[in-house]
Amino acid sequence: MPLTPFTKQQLIPQEETLETLKSKSDLYIGLPKETSYQERRICLTPDAVNSLTAHGHRVMIEAGAGESSSYTDKEYRDAGAEITQDTAKVFKCPIILKVEPPTLEEIEMMSRKALLISAVQLKTQQKSYLEALAAKKITALAFEFIKDEDGSYPAVKSLSEIAGTASVLIAAELMINQKIGKGLLLGNITGVPPTEVVILGAGTVAEFAARTAIGLGANVKVFDNSITKLRRLQNNLNQRIYTSTIQEKTLMKALKRCDVAIGALRGKDRTPVVVSETMVEHMKNGAVIIDVCIDTGGCFETSEVTTHEKPTFIKNNVVHYCVPNIPSRYSNTASISISNMISPFLLQMADDGGLESSIRCNPGFKNGIYCYHGLLTNKSVADWFSLSYSDINLIIF
């Protein structure tokens, strides 16, 4: 009798085995107080905490964590959060939410295999940070890597909107400053020539800077080497404005006449310097430079990093504002923006049955993971530190 690869029973149609979804997961979230210099934001507002606790999740907050964003411990307690003075206790929670990435000392306080949700701020990190995450087998998710349904990065976009809008408001404030301003109103008053604003870049920061400046009545000129970005900016503004590629002669002419120059360019690694010191020397006395991209080097040769406490300096008779973390100045607005992005992800993660299921179900969430149980899973992070990485799609599928 010849041998067959299957038995008679195996050849009969069988019942299909389907994957069963996990039941809803309960989250335990810790919000420690931000210790990074000038960081005033918090990841969850009291309303977001209330939404999480109403769904049966636990939230533990370090006392005073929301004060710099104008949220009191009482508001969080009323929203259902647990308040504690013990920093180490907060860091022992299975899920840690931070705006700034944790320090090595803070990572040491975290539980093994915890989930960290924070910014990664790649250009300011050392290899020791990733080594500390790996030692604790921590899964880390970066705000700036999370993708939305349309492929955009919601955290980056939201904070860029704040930075763009704020840059014009800060310039308006500096121009009427009694010590350094020249008493110029950023607006179009009948019979008075409009204020001239030059914007370098045509991304989200530039768009919202242009939108705000136009709303105040200023005459706006935008420079960028991408025609596609310039066209998109005009379409988004729904009006024709002066746009140009970055050519030294044309840019110099615009800078000589402008009252405000806003740097909103981005480079792959360092922001390209497109305005030389000589060009700054030809600007009007009392003109204002807001270098929004100072965190990646700045696009003005004369730019130097400043702080929220001492935000300006004068060079070549031009006022420079070069604070790296502009959204932190508007900590309440920025906190609401971050909270609106994170809280739906947390609720969705719980509904999906926890982190593992959520990574499978949500490609945008998966894209945010740069360290999975200690394994480096993001190519851009790996390339920055010249390390090898594991494709998360091969680990979780």
C-alpha positions in Angstrom: 0.0 0.0 0.0 1.6 3.3 -1.1 2.3 5.9 1.6 0.3 9.2 1.4 1.4 12.5 2.9 -2.0 13.0 4.5 -4.4 10.8 6.5 -8.0 10.5 5.4 -9.1 12.6 8.4 -6.7 15.4 7.4 -8.2 15.6 3.9 -11.7 16.3 5.3 -12.4 20.1 5.5 -11.5 21.5 8.9 -12.8 24.4 10.9 -10.9 27.6 10.3 -8.8 28.8 13.3 -9.0 32.6 13.6 -7.0 35.0 15.8 -9.1 36.2 18.7 -8.7 39.8 19.8 -7.4 40.4 23.3 -9.8 41.9 25.8 -9.5 45.6 26.7 -6.3 46.4 28.7 -6.1 48.6 31.8 -3.3 51.2 31.7 -1.2 52.5 34.6 0.4 55.8 33.5 3.0 57.8 35.3 3.6 61.6 34.7 6.8 62.8 36.4 7.7 66.4 36.8 9.8 67.8 33.9 13.4 68.5 35.0 14.9 69.6 31.7 16.0 73.3 31.5 13.2 75.6 30.4 10.7 72.7 29.9 7.3 73.9 31.2 4.9 71.6 29.3 3.1 68.4 30.5 1.9 65.5 28.4 -1.7 65.3 29.8 -4.1 68.0 30.7 -6.7 67.4 33.6 -9.4 66.9 30.9 -7.3 64.1 29.3 -6.7 62.5 32.7 -10.4 62.6 33.4 -11.1 60.9 30.1 -8.5 58.1 30.9 -9.7 57.6 34.5 -13.4 57.5 33.3 -12.3 54.5 31.1 -10.9 52.7 34.2 -7.2 53.6 33.8 -4.9 54.8 36.5 -2.8 57.9 36.3 -0.1 58.9 38.8 1.3 62.4 38.7 4.3 63.8 40.6 3.2 66.8 42.7 3.7 70.1 40.9 4.2 68.5 37.5 1.5 70.7 35.9 2.1 74.0 37.7 4.3 75.5 34.9 1.4 74.8 32.5 -1.1 76.5 34.8 -2.6 73.2 36.1 -2.8 72.6 39.8 -2.5 69.3 41.7 -6.2 69.8 42.8 -7.3 69.9 39.1 -5.6 66.6 38.5 -6.8 65.0 41.7 -10.4 66.1 40.8 -9.9 64.5 37.4 -9.1 61.2 39.1 -5.3 61.2 39.2 -3.2 60.0 42.1 -0.8 62.7 43.3 2.5 61.8 45.0 5.7 63.5 46.1 7.7 60.4 45.5 9.5 60.7 42.1 10.7 57.1 42.1 7.2 55.8 42.6 6.0 57.7 39.5 8.8 56.2 37.4 7.9 52.7 38.5 4.6 52.9 36.6 4.4 50.6 33.5 3.8 53.5 31.2 5.8 56.8 31.5 4.8 60.0 29.7 7.4 62.8 29.4 7.8 65.8 27.1 11.6 65.7 27.2 13.4 62.4 27.0 14.4 61.1 30.4 17.9 61.4 31.8 20.1 58.4 32.5 19.2 58.7 36.2 15.5 58.7 35.4 15.8 55.7 33.2 17.6 53.9 36.1 14.4 54.5 38.2 12.1 53.0 35.6 10.8 49.4 35.7 12.1 46.8 33.4 10.1 46.4 30.2 8.3 49.7 30.8 6.8 51.7 28.0 8.3 55.2 27.6 6.4 57.8 25.5 8.3 61.1 25.0 10.3 63.1 22.5 13.6 61.6 21.5 15.4 64.8 20.3 17.8 62.8 18.3 20.4 65.5 17.7 20.9 66.1 21.5 21.2 62.4 22.5 24.3 60.3 23.3 24.7 56.6 22.5 24.6 56.0 26.3 20.9 56.9 26.3 20.0 54.0 24.0 22.3 51.7 26.0 20.4 52.6 29.1 17.1 51.8 27.4 18.4 48.5 26.2 19.7 47.5 29.6 16.2 47.9 31.1 14.6 46.3 28.0 12.4 49.4 27.7 10.0 50.0 24.7 10.4 53.6 23.7 8.0 55.6 21.5 8.9 59.1 20.1 6.2 61.8 19.6 8.0 63.1 16.5 7.9 59.7 14.8 4.2 58.9 15.3 2.3 59.1 12.0 -1.3 60.1 11.3 -3.7 58.4 8.9 -2.6 60.8 6.1 1.1 60.0 6.6 1.8 63.3 8.4 3.5 63.7 11.8 0.9 65.3 14.1 3.2 66.2 17.0 5.8 67.9 14.8 3.0 69.7 12.9 1.2 70.9 16.0 4.3 72.3 17.6 5.4 73.8 14.3 2.1 75.6 14.1 2.7 77.1 17.6 6.3 78.1 16.8 5.2 79.7 13.5 2.4 81.7 15.0 4.5 82.6 18.1 7.4 83.9 16.0 5.3 86.8 14.6 3.8 87.6 18.0 7.2 87.7 19.6 8.5 89.9 16.8 5.5 92.3 17.3 6.3 92.3 21.1 10.0 93.1 20.5 9.3 95.9 18.1 7.4 97.9 20.8 9.9 97.0 23.6 11.0 100.3 25.2 14.6 99.3 25.5 15.3 97.5 22.2 12.3 98.2 19.9 11.7 101.1 17.6 8.0 101.5 18.4 6.7 99.9 15.3 3.2 98.4 15.1 3.1 95.1 13.2 -0.1 96.0 11.3 -1.5 97.8 8.3 -2.7 101.2 9.5 -4.4 103.5 7.0 -1.9 105.9 5.5 1.1 104.0 7.0 3.2 101.6 4.9 2.7 98.0 6.0 5.4 96.3 8.0 7.7 94.1 5.9 8.2 90.5 7.0 10.7 88.1 5.4 10.3 84.4 6.0 13.0 81.8 5.2 11.4 78.4 4.5 8.0 77.2 3.3 7.1 74.4 5.7 4.5 74.4 8.5 6.4 76.9 10.7 6.6 79.3 7.7 3.0 78.8 6.8 1.7 79.7 10.2 4.1 82.6 10.5 2.9 83.9 7.2 -0.8 83.4 8.1 -0.3 85.3 11.4 1.7 88.2 9.8 -0.9 88.5 6.9 -3.7 88.5 9.5 -2.0 91.5 11.3 -1.7 93.3 8.0 2.0 92.9 7.3 3.6 92.6 3.8 5.1 89.0 3.6 7.8 87.6 1.4 8.7 83.9 1.6 11.9 82.4 0.4 12.6 78.6 -0.2 14.4 76.5 -2.7 11.5 74.1 -3.1 9.0 75.4 -5.7 6.6 72.6 -4.5 6.7 73.9 -1.0 6.2 77.5 -2.1 3.2 76.5 -4.2 1.7 74.5 -1.4 2.1 77.4 1.0 0.3 79.8 -1.3 -2.5 77.3 -1.9 -2.9 76.8 1.9 -3.0 80.5 2.5 -5.5 80.7 -0.4 -3.9 83.9 -1.7 -1.0 85.0 -3.8 2.0 86.4 -1.8 5.6 87.2 -2.8 7.6 84.0 -3.1 11.1 83.4 -4.4 13.9 80.8 -4.5 16.8 81.7 -2.3 19.1 83.9 -4.4 21.6 86.1 -2.6 20.9 89.3 -4.6 17.1 89.0 -4.2 17.3 87.9 -0.6 19.6 90.8 0.2 17.2 93.3 -1.3 14.3 91.9 0.8 16.3 91.9 4.0 17.4 95.5 3.5 13.8 96.6 3.5 12.3 94.2 6.1 11.4 95.0 9.7 11.2 91.3 10.7 13.1 88.2 9.4 12.0 84.8 10.5 14.2 81.7 10.0 12.1 78.6 9.5 14.4 76.4 7.3 15.2 72.8 8.0 18.1 70.7 6.8 18.8 67.0 6.9 21.3 67.4 9.8 22.2 71.0 10.3 20.1 74.0 9.1 21.9 75.6 6.1 23.2 79.2 6.8 21.6 81.3 4.1 22.0 84.8 5.7 25.6 85.9 6.2 26.8 88.4 8.7 27.3 90.9 5.9 23.6 90.6 4.9 22.6 91.2 8.5 24.8 94.3 8.6 22.7 95.7 5.7 19.4 95.3 7.6 17.6 98.2 9.2 18.7 99.4 12.6 16.2 97.9 15.1 15.0 95.2 12.8 14.1 91.9 14.4 15.5 88.4 13.6 13.5 85.4 15.0 15.6 82.2 14.3 13.1 79.4 14.9 15.5 76.8 13.6 18.2 77.6 16.1 17.8 74.2 17.7 19.4 72.7 14.5 22.0 75.5 14.1 20.0 78.4 12.8 20.0 79.9 9.3 21.5 83.3 10.2 25.3 83.4 10.6 24.9 85.8 13.6 22.5 83.6 15.6 23.5 82.4 19.0 21.4 80.2 21.3 19.5 82.3 23.9 17.1 81.4 26.8 13.6 82.3 27.9 15.1 84.3 30.8 17.4 86.3 28.5 15.9 85.7 25.0 17.5 88.5 22.9 20.8 90.1 22.1 21.7 92.9 19.7 24.3 92.4 16.9 25.0 94.8 14.1 22.1 96.9 15.5 19.7 94.1 14.8 17.7 92.4 17.6 18.1 88.6 17.6 15.7 86.2 19.3 17.2 82.7 19.3 15.4 80.6 21.9 15.4 76.9 20.9 12.1 75.8 22.6 9.6 78.4 21.5 6.4 76.3 22.2 7.5 75.9 25.9 6.9 79.7 26.2 3.2 79.0 25.5 3.2 76.0 27.9 -0.5 75.7 28.4 -1.3 75.8 24.7 1.5 73.4 23.8 0.4 71.0 26.6 -3.1 70.9 25.3 -1.8 70.3 21.8 0.4 67.4 23.0 -2.4 66.0 25.2 -4.8 66.0 22.3 -2.5 63.9 20.3 -1.4 61.4 23.0 -4.7 60.7 24.9 -6.5 59.2 21.8 -3.5 56.9 21.2 -3.6 55.7 24.8 -7.3 55.0 24.8 -6.9 53.2 21.4 -4.0 51.2 22.8 -6.2 50.1 25.7 -9.0 49.1 23.4 -6.6 47.2 21.2 -5.6 45.1 24.2 -2.3 46.6 25.1 1.0 47.7 23.4 1.6 44.5 21.4 -1.9 44.4 19.9 -1.8 48.2 19.3 1.5 48.0 17.3 -0.1 45.3 15.1 -3.3 47.3 14.6 -1.9 50.8 14.2 0.8 51.4 11.7 1.2 55.1 12.8 1.8 54.0 16.4 4.2 51.3 15.2 6.2 54.0 13.3 6.7 55.8 16.6 8.6 52.9 18.2 12.3 53.4 18.1 13.3 50.9 20.8 11.3 47.6 21.3 12.1 45.7 24.5 15.6 47.1 24.3 16.1 46.4 20.6 16.8 49.5 18.3 14.1 49.4 15.6 14.3 52.8 13.9 16.6 53.3 10.9 17.1 57.1 11.3 18.1 56.6 14.9 20.4 53.8 14.0 22.0 55.8 11.2 22.6 58.7 13.4 24.6 56.6 15.9 26.1 54.3 13.3 24.4 51.3 14.9 22.6 48.2 13.5 18.8 47.9 14.0 16.1 45.4 13.7 13.1 46.1 11.5 10.0 46.1 13.8 7.9 44.7 11.0 10.0 41.5 11.2 9.6 41.4 15.0 5.9 42.1 15.2 3.6 41.1 12.3 
